[in-house]
Amino acid sequence: MASSTVEYMRPIPIPEPRAPKKRYWLHGLLLLATCFTTLVMGARMQYNFQHGRPALSIEDDSVPYFPASWVLSHPERLLGGVPFMAALMLFFLAHEMGHYLYCRHYGVYATLPFFIPVPTLIGTMGAVILIRSRIRSRTALFDIGIAGPIAGFVVALAVLVFSLAWSKPMHPGIGAAEYELGYPLIFQWLHRLLASMNFLRGPAALPLNRVLLHPTTIAAWVGMFATSLNLLPGGQLDGGHIIFSIAPKTHKIISRLTILMLLPMAYYLWVGWFLWAVLLQVSSLRHPQVAEWPRVSGGRIWLAAFALLMLVLTLTPAPFAHSAGRDFARPVLDWVHGILAHWMRR
């Protein structure tokens, strides 16, 4: 046996926990609640889009932030939110079911997806499944980890291809005052490819920074962004599971390097990377114990390379404009400096 076996696989039998009682009612309730919250926010996005504003804009004071009463007072507005809701829920469902079906394939007990309804800009915080039994091999860990990102990526890519043509021209000057998005490479390359093949015509063929994206395209953007977050190579994220299944000894090193890379990205590009650095650090404290043999090899190595390609194509270093950590730090530092100056004058 390899010398690393003692470190990563204790020779102590671990009893399998009893499969907990299935709570289908809870899964169904959370699914319906998330459909409603994403439907409401999708209706708001469609309203913005129809009135020439970016879909994620919250500048219109006539519409509440979470316009549930605004939508319910005119039920026809719900229809406008259906495309966004359907596309987004399909992405999260595909991602989590990719994990779930491979858990079933390997005899690993996992729950059905728990959707998380939260009145964020997109109406949800995504979905999760809970794994309640041991994963017995590195190949099983690899397949379970990579299945979700691939399934979600395929759905998001299909939605992106079909919805880019629905873009509208942006009114001059609106981008400076409204909610701006950064775009991953897959958006930029696919937009150029479709425009060169004449699949995008008129306003839709304009550069991405000059068009208003349809809410369905926003759902594809969210899907790509979520895929990149899950593929970050560290902790117990999907990317971390892939790294651990291929090279357990280097998992901690790669996790720490990823954290070190996220810190300057949080300061210069998007403050949210700081939160993900913390999550990676916390989730790196432990990892599922899996057998050293058999090792991951063959076609799975090519799949790992494809996972790396997905990460590169979907990663958005600065997903939101004017959200770098230094933009938030400057007012705080100025406030502290003012307090200290006032105290010293006294």
Secondary structure per residue as TSV (DSSP state, phi and psi in degrees):
chain	resnum	aa	ss	phi	psi
A	1	M	-	360.0	149.8
A	2	A	-	-65.8	152.9
A	3	S	T	-65.8	-23.5
A	4	S	T	-79.4	-6.1
A	5	T	H	-62.1	-40.9
A	6	V	H	-62.1	-33.4
A	7	E	H	-76.5	-33.2
A	8	Y	H	-111.3	-6.7
A	9	M	-	-145.1	101.0
A	10	R	-	-72.4	135.5
A	11	P	S	-81.6	42.5
A	12	I	S	-116.3	123.9
A	13	P	-	-63.8	132.5
A	14	I	-	-110.0	118.2
A	15	P	-	-65.6	140.9
A	16	E	-	-74.2	132.9
A	17	P	-	-71.0	155.2
A	18	R	-	-69.0	138.1
A	19	A	-	-64.9	121.2
A	20	P	-	-68.5	162.9
A	21	K	-	-65.0	133.9
A	22	K	-	-72.5	135.0
A	23	R	-	-115.9	74.1
A	24	Y	H	-62.7	-32.1
A	25	W	H	-63.2	-35.7
A	26	L	H	-71.3	-42.0
A	27	H	H	-59.8	-44.2
A	28	G	H	-65.5	-40.6
A	29	L	H	-64.7	-45.5
A	30	L	H	-66.1	-35.3
A	31	L	H	-63.3	-46.9
A	32	L	H	-64.7	-42.1
A	33	A	H	-63.8	-39.9
A	34	T	H	-70.4	-36.6
A	35	C	H	-59.1	-40.3
A	36	F	H	-68.0	-47.5
A	37	T	H	-65.2	-39.2
A	38	T	H	-71.6	-30.8
A	39	L	H	-66.6	-42.9
A	40	V	H	-63.2	-48.3
A	41	M	H	-68.9	-31.6
A	42	G	H	-66.0	-36.3
A	43	A	H	-64.4	-39.4
A	44	R	H	-64.5	-42.9
A	45	M	H	-60.1	-42.6
A	46	Q	H	-64.8	-37.2
A	47	Y	H	-63.2	-45.3
A	48	N	H	-60.2	-45.9
A	49	F	H	-60.8	-42.9
A	50	Q	H	-67.3	-26.0
A	51	H	T	-101.1	18.0
A	52	G	T	76.5	24.8
A	53	R	S	-116.6	154.0
A	54	P	-	-56.0	142.8
A	55	A	T	-57.2	-35.6
A	56	L	T	-90.2	7.7
A	57	S	-	-64.6	142.1
A	58	I	-	-124.9	24.9
A	59	E	-	-79.6	-20.7
A	60	D	-	-78.7	108.3
A	61	D	T	-73.0	-15.0
A	62	S	T	-74.3	-14.4
A	63	V	S	-115.6	125.2
A	64	P	-	-61.0	161.8
A	65	Y	S	-58.7	-51.1
A	66	F	S	-112.0	91.5
A	67	P	-	-83.1	55.6
A	68	A	H	-63.5	-48.6
A	69	S	H	-66.9	-36.0
A	70	W	H	-61.8	-39.4
A	71	V	H	-74.6	-45.4
A	72	L	H	-68.1	-25.6
A	73	S	T	-71.2	-21.8
A	74	H	S	-134.8	83.7
A	75	P	T	-55.0	-23.2
A	76	E	H	-63.8	-22.4
A	77	R	H	-66.3	-24.8
A	78	L	H	-60.6	-32.6
A	79	L	H	-61.2	-33.2
A	80	G	H	-66.5	-24.1
A	81	G	H	-88.5	-6.7
A	82	V	H	-63.3	-46.3
A	83	P	H	-58.9	-43.8
A	84	F	H	-64.7	-47.6
A	85	M	H	-58.8	-46.7
A	86	A	H	-63.5	-44.8
A	87	A	H	-65.7	-44.4
A	88	L	H	-68.0	-45.0
A	89	M	H	-65.5	-34.8
A	90	L	H	-64.6	-38.9
A	91	F	H	-62.8	-52.5
A	92	F	H	-63.6	-37.6
A	93	L	H	-64.2	-43.9
A	94	A	H	-62.5	-44.0
A	95	H	H	-60.7	-51.5
A	96	E	H	-70.6	-34.7
A	97	M	H	-71.0	-26.8
A	98	G	H	-59.8	-46.3
A	99	H	H	-62.9	-47.5
A	100	Y	H	-62.7	-45.3
A	101	L	H	-66.5	-35.3
A	102	Y	H	-74.9	-28.4
A	103	C	H	-62.2	-44.9
A	104	R	H	-61.8	-39.2
A	105	H	H	-60.7	-37.8
A	106	Y	T	-96.6	8.8
A	107	G	T	71.1	24.8
A	108	V	-	-95.1	126.8
A	109	Y	-	-76.3	125.8
A	110	A	B	-141.3	150.1
A	111	T	-	-79.5	164.5
A	112	L	-	-68.1	164.4
A	113	P	-	-62.4	136.6
A	114	F	E	-99.2	110.5
A	115	F	E	-81.3	149.4
A	116	I	E	-117.9	99.1
A	117	P	E	-82.1	116.1
A	118	V	-	-140.1	135.8
A	119	P	-	-75.0	57.6
A	120	T	S	-80.6	-174.8
A	121	L	T	-61.6	-25.3
A	122	I	T	-108.6	-1.0
A	123	G	S	86.1	6.5
A	124	T	E	-163.1	162.3
A	125	M	E	-109.2	18.1
A	126	G	E	97.4	-147.3
A	127	A	E	-152.5	156.7
A	128	V	E	-140.7	155.2
A	129	I	-	-118.0	152.5
A	130	L	-	-110.7	125.5
A	131	I	B	-93.8	122.0
A	132	R	-	-111.4	9.2
A	133	S	S	-142.7	168.7
A	134	R	-	-70.3	146.9
A	135	I	-	-96.9	119.2
A	136	R	-	-88.2	-11.5
A	137	S	-	-146.4	159.4
A	138	R	H	-68.6	-33.7
A	139	T	H	-66.1	-38.9
A	140	A	H	-64.5	-43.3
A	141	L	H	-61.4	-41.2
A	142	F	H	-62.9	-49.8
A	143	D	H	-64.1	-41.8
A	144	I	H	-65.5	-40.5
A	145	G	H	-68.8	-38.6
A	146	I	H	-88.4	-20.1
A	147	A	H	-62.7	-40.4
A	148	G	H	-63.4	-53.6
A	149	P	H	-58.6	-38.7
A	150	I	H	-66.2	-45.7
A	151	A	H	-62.8	-44.8
A	152	G	H	-65.8	-39.2
A	153	F	H	-63.0	-42.1
A	154	V	H	-61.3	-43.7
A	155	V	H	-65.3	-46.8
A	156	A	H	-62.8	-37.8
A	157	L	H	-65.2	-43.1
A	158	A	H	-63.3	-42.7
A	159	V	H	-62.9	-41.0
A	160	L	H	-63.4	-43.9
A	161	V	H	-60.4	-43.1
A	162	F	H	-80.2	-23.5
A	163	S	H	-100.3	-15.4
A	164	L	G	-60.2	-31.6
A	165	A	G	-69.3	-11.8
A	166	W	G	-90.2	6.5
A	167	S	-	-67.0	154.8
A	168	K	E	-121.8	154.6
A	169	P	E	-68.2	143.3
A	170	M	-	-87.6	137.7
A	171	H	-	-66.5	142.2
A	172	P	T	-56.9	134.8
A	173	G	T	85.0	-8.4
A	174	I	H	-72.6	-28.9
A	175	G	H	-65.4	-26.1
A	176	A	H	-73.6	-25.6
A	177	A	H	-106.9	-13.0
A	178	E	S	-106.2	-178.3
A	179	Y	-	-72.7	118.0
A	180	E	-	-107.5	145.0
A	181	L	B	-115.1	149.3
A	182	G	-	-93.7	154.2
A	183	Y	-	-119.9	135.2
A	184	P	-	-72.8	169.5
A	185	L	H	-58.7	-37.2
A	186	I	H	-61.6	-35.9
A	187	F	H	-65.3	-49.3
A	188	Q	H	-65.0	-47.4
A	189	W	H	-67.6	-43.0
A	190	L	H	-67.2	-37.7
A	191	H	H	-61.8	-45.3
A	192	R	H	-65.5	-40.0
A	193	L	H	-63.8	-47.8
A	194	L	H	-66.2	-35.5
A	195	A	H	-67.4	-40.6
A	196	S	H	-67.7	-25.9
A	197	M	T	-93.3	8.2
A	198	N	T	64.1	20.7
A	199	F	S	-78.2	-23.0
A	200	L	S	-111.0	125.4
A	201	R	-	-131.8	157.8
A	202	G	G	66.4	-138.1
A	203	P	G	-59.0	-34.0
A	204	A	G	-64.2	-21.6
A	205	A	G	-86.2	-4.4
A	206	L	S	-66.9	159.5
A	207	P	-	-56.3	152.3
A	208	L	G	-59.9	-31.0
A	209	N	G	-78.4	3.5
A	210	R	G	-121.0	11.4
A	211	V	E	-125.1	156.2
A	212	L	E	-96.5	121.7
A	213	L	-	-79.2	140.3
A	214	H	-	-65.6	147.9
A	215	P	H	-51.9	-32.1
A	216	T	H	-66.1	-36.6
A	217	T	H	-67.3	-34.3
A	218	I	H	-61.4	-38.7
A	219	A	H	-61.4	-40.0
A	220	A	H	-65.0	-38.9
A	221	W	H	-61.6	-44.8
A	222	V	H	-60.5	-42.1
A	223	G	H	-61.7	-43.3
A	224	M	H	-65.3	-41.7
A	225	F	H	-64.5	-44.0
A	226	A	H	-63.4	-36.4
A	227	T	H	-62.6	-44.3
A	228	S	H	-65.6	-38.3
A	229	L	H	-63.6	-42.3
A	230	N	H	-68.5	-26.0
A	231	L	T	-90.8	2.4
A	232	L	-	-56.5	129.3
A	233	P	S	-80.3	81.1
A	234	G	S	-178.4	167.9
A	235	G	T	56.1	-142.5
A	236	Q	T	-108.4	22.7
A	237	L	S	-70.6	168.9
A	238	D	H	-57.6	-41.7
A	239	G	H	-63.1	-35.6
A	240	G	H	-65.9	-39.7
A	241	H	H	-63.3	-39.3
A	242	I	H	-64.3	-45.8
A	243	I	H	-62.1	-45.1
A	244	F	H	-63.9	-38.3
A	245	S	H	-68.6	-29.9
A	246	I	H	-86.5	-45.2
A	247	A	-	-143.1	84.1
A	248	P	G	-57.0	-36.8
A	249	K	G	-65.7	-30.2
A	250	T	G	-93.7	-0.8
A	251	H	H	-59.8	-47.1
A	252	K	H	-65.6	-39.0
A	253	I	H	-64.2	-46.9
A	254	I	H	-66.6	-37.3
A	255	S	H	-60.7	-44.5
A	256	R	H	-67.9	-38.4
A	257	L	H	-63.7	-39.2
A	258	T	H	-62.8	-41.9
A	259	I	H	-62.1	-42.8
A	260	L	H	-64.0	-32.7
A	261	M	H	-73.8	-33.9
A	262	L	H	-71.0	-29.1
A	263	L	H	-63.0	-51.6
A	264	P	H	-66.1	-31.0
A	265	M	H	-63.7	-35.5
A	266	A	H	-66.8	-36.5
A	267	Y	H	-76.1	-41.4
A	268	Y	H	-97.3	-21.8
A	269	L	T	-120.4	-57.4
A	270	W	-	-150.3	122.7
A	271	V	T	-62.6	-23.3
A	272	G	H	-62.7	-21.6
A	273	W	H	-64.6	-25.1
A	274	F	H	-63.6	-41.8
A	275	L	H	-61.9	-41.0
A	276	W	H	-69.7	-31.6
A	277	A	H	-63.6	-41.5
A	278	V	H	-64.3	-44.6
A	279	L	H	-61.6	-40.4
A	280	L	H	-64.3	-40.7
A	281	Q	H	-63.8	-44.5
A	282	V	H	-65.1	-43.7
A	283	S	H	-76.5	-9.4
A	284	S	T	-82.5	-6.7
A	285	L	T	-68.2	-25.5
A	286	R	-	-147.9	162.3
A	287	H	-	-152.2	148.7
A	288	P	-	-55.1	136.4
A	289	Q	-	-82.1	124.4
A	290	V	-	-130.7	156.7
A	291	A	-	-67.1	147.5
A	292	E	S	-68.1	-36.1
A	293	W	-	-116.9	148.8
A	294	P	S	-77.7	153.3
A	295	R	-	-79.1	159.9
A	296	V	-	-77.1	127.8
A	297	S	-	-155.1	-176.5
A	298	G	T	66.3	-135.9
A	299	G	H	-63.7	-22.5
A	300	R	H	-66.2	-28.4
A	301	I	H	-65.0	-38.4
A	302	W	H	-67.5	-35.4
A	303	L	H	-64.9	-36.7
A	304	A	H	-64.1	-39.4
A	305	A	H	-64.0	-36.9
A	306	F	H	-66.5	-36.7
A	307	A	H	-62.2	-40.8
A	308	L	H	-63.3	-40.4
A	309	L	H	-63.4	-41.7
A	310	M	H	-60.4	-40.6
A	311	L	H	-62.1	-45.4
A	312	V	H	-63.7	-41.3
A	313	L	H	-73.3	-30.3
A	314	T	H	-101.9	-12.8
A	315	L	-	-69.3	131.2
A	316	T	-	-117.2	98.1
A	317	P	S	-58.5	-36.5
A	318	A	S	-124.6	79.7
A	319	P	-	-67.3	-28.3
A	320	F	B	-128.7	137.0
A	321	A	T	-70.0	150.4
A	322	H	T	55.9	39.5
A	323	S	-	-129.4	19.1
A	324	A	-	-69.6	151.5
A	325	G	H	-59.3	-35.6
A	326	R	H	-66.8	-27.4
A	327	D	H	-66.1	-32.0
A	328	F	H	-86.0	-28.6
A	329	A	H	-73.9	-35.0
A	330	R	H	-59.5	-49.3
A	331	P	H	-60.5	-37.2
A	332	V	H	-66.4	-43.8
A	333	L	H	-64.9	-39.5
A	334	D	H	-63.1	-39.2
A	335	W	H	-65.4	-44.3
A	336	V	H	-62.9	-42.5
A	337	H	H	-61.7	-40.4
A	338	G	H	-63.8	-42.6
A	339	I	H	-62.4	-45.3
A	340	L	H	-64.4	-41.2
A	341	A	H	-64.2	-41.3
A	342	H	H	-64.5	-40.6
A	343	W	H	-66.4	-39.0
A	344	M	H	-71.3	-32.5
A	345	R	H	-66.1	-29.0
A	346	R	-	-73.0	360.0
